[in-house]
């Protein structure tokens, strides 16, 4: 049996006004008021972070940023830094999401630098890795995720690695309604943990690995029953309180 505490994080992407975000998080907070077994987080748009953070006061739900810049300050128009995330009560942040990689030119190098920035400010990084459909069909899925993992964690110590979370998100399953089978997802999670063990030894056994990619209430339990899947990074299903809560409850 693993002692890793399950984690479910809702990535709201570019959805919800400030008022809508507050309404959603209040509903989630009410429905999960008694939940303690699973660690839960929500990642609203930047403009709603402060409002959502205040709505979360008194709860165990963590506030999460969707992205971060690797510098603390400077001439970086449109960016948000780790100190600014901390300033509005964020304790976690997603880096390297496939949409950032595909649509906005995110590279393994920028993911590495963003990971370092979050660690330096004691924010929990959720590091996303995952292969495209073309890479999977070519039999390269494991090589791709290992390469992304190695690049992101270059220079990261064992102590630092222990403070991170990794989300495996096959690009072909994000927002498509397609989901990796529990067995396929477990195969990749197992390979990720094995790679961490090669690098960090026993620390790897404590690092939480999340699955992301069209996670829904009807598939969450089967996915999270796998030995190396410790929770989920949830996209579309996190935009409705009932579906997100059902996934969080399936993880416990």
Order of alpha helices (4+ residues) and beta strands (2+ residues): beta-alpha-beta-alpha-beta-alpha-beta-alpha-alpha-beta-alpha-alpha-alpha-beta-alpha-beta-alpha-beta-alpha
